[in-house]
């Protein structure tokens, strides 16, 4: 058995935005501390997009500084707050590879499982996945049809119910992605971010597991909203920072939702489990 931690929507910034800088940095530190304390320790961390807030070079340098002491290898995907150019100036090599078209797309193998990282960045809040990227994904999945696979996407391909964040289900990129993923029995889970809270559903016959943010979470409000008329509703809330954990056990992949922070133990293991029956 092995595990991979997923962090997402870090939104690291600089002292241009001192409030968010301090808060998001501290929340990321809490998450990294919680991941480091896991046993067994994860073999990798996938940071699945919105790594920084404005896509600026200085923000990626700040992120690199914050991650410098992490002893677990970190892999990256990009979100709509990221920019490929500045990101690739700061991060390269393992965990920041590009395909032949310059998209941040690559694979990584861990024991019996494969992780396929996709690039849904296109300057739009709701994401995109053009023909070139879809062709890469098809060829990549064709290479290992029997290897249990987790596909990483920043943008979830299903609605969360939080209307102002959800994509149009008829978007061409979603239809294109559905065509590539349908019938791929090796794909066990699509791991996403973007929505700043955990939710789950099905897409093309596969589990979609959206992870919560290390930065602040979206308020769970499933009512109608007029995008042109601000109404004063709460849209973000300081719920605890959190992350997801992918467990690989043979051909089975399982995901966990994990809160970061210091919590008081409620029960300790001081007698054999058989006495609990």
KAHUTA-V196230 format. One record per residue. N is the residue number from 1. RES is the residue in three letters. PSI is psi in whole degrees, -180 to 180 (none if undefined). Layout:
n->N res->RES psi->PSI
n->N res->RES psi->PSI
//
This chain:
n->1 res->UNK psi->139
n->2 res->UNK psi->162
n->3 res->UNK psi->152
n->4 res->UNK psi->128
n->5 res->UNK psi->142
n->6 res->UNK psi->122
n->7 res->UNK psi->152
n->8 res->UNK psi->157
n->9 res->UNK psi->58
n->10 res->UNK psi->-39
n->11 res->UNK psi->47
n->12 res->UNK psi->138
n->13 res->UNK psi->-164
n->14 res->UNK psi->-173
n->15 res->UNK psi->2
n->16 res->UNK psi->-28
n->17 res->UNK psi->75
n->18 res->UNK psi->-39
n->19 res->UNK psi->-53
n->20 res->UNK psi->-35
n->21 res->UNK psi->-52
n->22 res->UNK psi->-46
n->23 res->UNK psi->-49
n->24 res->UNK psi->-33
n->25 res->UNK psi->-45
n->26 res->UNK psi->-39
n->27 res->UNK psi->-39
n->28 res->UNK psi->-42
n->29 res->UNK psi->-40
n->30 res->UNK psi->-42
n->31 res->UNK psi->-45
n->32 res->UNK psi->-37
n->33 res->UNK psi->-43
n->34 res->UNK psi->-39
n->35 res->UNK psi->-43
n->36 res->UNK psi->-29
n->37 res->UNK psi->-9
n->38 res->UNK psi->145
n->39 res->UNK psi->124
n->40 res->UNK psi->153
n->41 res->UNK psi->136
n->42 res->UNK psi->146
n->43 res->UNK psi->-16
n->44 res->UNK psi->162
n->45 res->UNK psi->132
n->46 res->UNK psi->120
n->47 res->UNK psi->106
n->48 res->UNK psi->47
n->49 res->UNK psi->167
n->50 res->UNK psi->52
n->51 res->UNK psi->-38
n->52 res->UNK psi->179
n->53 res->UNK psi->-34
n->54 res->UNK psi->0
n->55 res->UNK psi->20
n->56 res->UNK psi->148
n->57 res->UNK psi->-43
n->58 res->UNK psi->-33
n->59 res->UNK psi->-41
n->60 res->UNK psi->-35
n->61 res->UNK psi->-39
n->62 res->UNK psi->-43
n->63 res->UNK psi->-43
n->64 res->UNK psi->-39
n->65 res->UNK psi->-43
n->66 res->UNK psi->-29
n->67 res->UNK psi->-3
n->68 res->UNK psi->-34
n->69 res->UNK psi->-2
n->70 res->UNK psi->126
n->71 res->UNK psi->-5
n->72 res->UNK psi->132
n->73 res->UNK psi->137
n->74 res->UNK psi->132
n->75 res->UNK psi->150
n->76 res->UNK psi->145
n->77 res->UNK psi->163
n->78 res->UNK psi->147
n->79 res->UNK psi->-175
n->80 res->UNK psi->-15
n->81 res->UNK psi->-5
n->82 res->UNK psi->163
n->83 res->UNK psi->132
n->84 res->UNK psi->-45
n->85 res->UNK psi->-60
n->86 res->UNK psi->-38
n->87 res->UNK psi->-47
n->88 res->UNK psi->-16
n->89 res->UNK psi->-28
n->90 res->UNK psi->-39
n->91 res->UNK psi->137
n->92 res->UNK psi->173
n->93 res->UNK psi->-147
n->94 res->UNK psi->126
n->95 res->UNK psi->0
n->96 res->UNK psi->47
n->97 res->UNK psi->158
n->98 res->UNK psi->156
n->99 res->UNK psi->-174
n->100 res->UNK psi->-15
n->101 res->UNK psi->4
n->102 res->UNK psi->5
n->103 res->UNK psi->148
n->104 res->UNK psi->83
n->105 res->UNK psi->134
n->106 res->UNK psi->175
n->107 res->UNK psi->157
n->108 res->UNK psi->133
n->109 res->UNK psi->136
n->110 res->UNK psi->107
n->111 res->UNK psi->-124
n->112 res->UNK psi->-9
n->113 res->UNK psi->162
n->114 res->UNK psi->140
n->115 res->UNK psi->128
n->116 res->UNK psi->114
n->117 res->UNK psi->125
n->118 res->UNK psi->154
n->119 res->UNK psi->105
n->120 res->UNK psi->13
n->121 res->UNK psi->131
n->122 res->UNK psi->26
n->123 res->UNK psi->1
n->124 res->UNK psi->146
n->125 res->UNK psi->-34
n->126 res->UNK psi->2
n->127 res->UNK psi->175
n->128 res->UNK psi->161
n->129 res->UNK psi->97
n->130 res->UNK psi->-179
n->131 res->UNK psi->-40
n->132 res->UNK psi->-45
n->133 res->UNK psi->-40
n->134 res->UNK psi->-38
n->135 res->UNK psi->-40
n->136 res->UNK psi->-45
n->137 res->UNK psi->-42
n->138 res->UNK psi->-48
n->139 res->UNK psi->-38
n->140 res->UNK psi->-44
n->141 res->UNK psi->-32
n->142 res->UNK psi->-27
n->143 res->UNK psi->-29
n->144 res->UNK psi->70
n->145 res->UNK psi->-14
n->146 res->UNK psi->4
n->147 res->UNK psi->123
n->148 res->UNK psi->128
n->149 res->UNK psi->136
n->150 res->UNK psi->125
n->151 res->UNK psi->129
n->152 res->UNK psi->124
n->153 res->UNK psi->135
n->154 res->UNK psi->-46
n->155 res->UNK psi->122
n->156 res->UNK psi->140
n->157 res->UNK psi->9
n->158 res->UNK psi->157
n->159 res->UNK psi->146
n->160 res->UNK psi->-19
n->161 res->UNK psi->-13
n->162 res->UNK psi->96
n->163 res->UNK psi->-40
n->164 res->UNK psi->-9
n->165 res->UNK psi->-13
n->166 res->UNK psi->145
n->167 res->UNK psi->162
n->168 res->UNK psi->121
n->169 res->UNK psi->-14
n->170 res->UNK psi->12
n->171 res->UNK psi->136
n->172 res->UNK psi->-36
n->173 res->UNK psi->-32
n->174 res->UNK psi->-39
n->175 res->UNK psi->-38
n->176 res->UNK psi->-44
n->177 res->UNK psi->-40
n->178 res->UNK psi->-41
n->179 res->UNK psi->-41
n->180 res->UNK psi->-38
n->181 res->UNK psi->-20
n->182 res->UNK psi->131
n->183 res->UNK psi->6
n->184 res->UNK psi->90
n->185 res->UNK psi->-20
n->186 res->UNK psi->-19
n->187 res->UNK psi->112
n->188 res->UNK psi->-26
n->189 res->UNK psi->145
n->190 res->UNK psi->118
n->191 res->UNK psi->124
n->192 res->UNK psi->178
n->193 res->UNK psi->-130
n->194 res->UNK psi->-43
n->195 res->UNK psi->-9
n->196 res->UNK psi->29
n->197 res->UNK psi->159
n->198 res->UNK psi->137
n->199 res->UNK psi->164
n->200 res->UNK psi->152
n->201 res->UNK psi->-169
n->202 res->UNK psi->143
n->203 res->UNK psi->125
n->204 res->UNK psi->31
n->205 res->UNK psi->9
n->206 res->UNK psi->151
n->207 res->UNK psi->132
n->208 res->UNK psi->123
n->209 res->UNK psi->105
n->210 res->UNK psi->130
n->211 res->UNK psi->153
n->212 res->UNK psi->167
n->213 res->UNK psi->154
n->214 res->UNK psi->-32
n->215 res->UNK psi->-167
n->216 res->UNK psi->154
n->217 res->UNK psi->157
n->218 res->UNK psi->141
n->219 res->UNK psi->136
n->220 res->UNK psi->93
n->221 res->UNK psi->109
n->222 res->UNK psi->16
n->223 res->UNK psi->167
n->224 res->UNK psi->150
n->225 res->UNK psi->139
n->226 res->UNK psi->113
n->227 res->UNK psi->-14
n->228 res->UNK psi->-5
n->229 res->UNK psi->95
n->230 res->UNK psi->135
n->231 res->UNK psi->12
n->232 res->UNK psi->7
n->233 res->UNK psi->153
n->234 res->UNK psi->132
n->235 res->UNK psi->-21
n->236 res->UNK psi->148
n->237 res->UNK psi->147
n->238 res->UNK psi->60
n->239 res->UNK psi->163
n->240 res->UNK psi->146
n->241 res->UNK psi->150
n->242 res->UNK psi->173
n->243 res->UNK psi->173
n->244 res->UNK psi->157
n->245 res->UNK psi->124
n->246 res->UNK psi->125
n->247 res->UNK psi->128
n->248 res->UNK psi->122
n->249 res->UNK psi->93
n->250 res->UNK psi->-127
n->251 res->UNK psi->10
n->252 res->UNK psi->133
n->253 res->UNK psi->129
n->254 res->UNK psi->141
n->255 res->UNK psi->146
n->256 res->UNK psi->147
n->257 res->UNK psi->128
n->258 res->UNK psi->130
n->259 res->UNK psi->144
n->260 res->UNK psi->148
n->261 res->UNK psi->175
n->262 res->UNK psi->118
n->263 res->UNK psi->146
n->264 res->UNK psi->129
n->265 res->UNK psi->137
n->266 res->UNK psi->-35
n->267 res->UNK psi->141
n->268 res->UNK psi->157
n->269 res->UNK psi->96
n->270 res->UNK psi->3
n->271 res->UNK psi->159
n->272 res->UNK psi->143
n->273 res->UNK psi->-30
n->274 res->UNK psi->-25
n->275 res->UNK psi->-8
n->276 res->UNK psi->-16
n->277 res->UNK psi->none
//
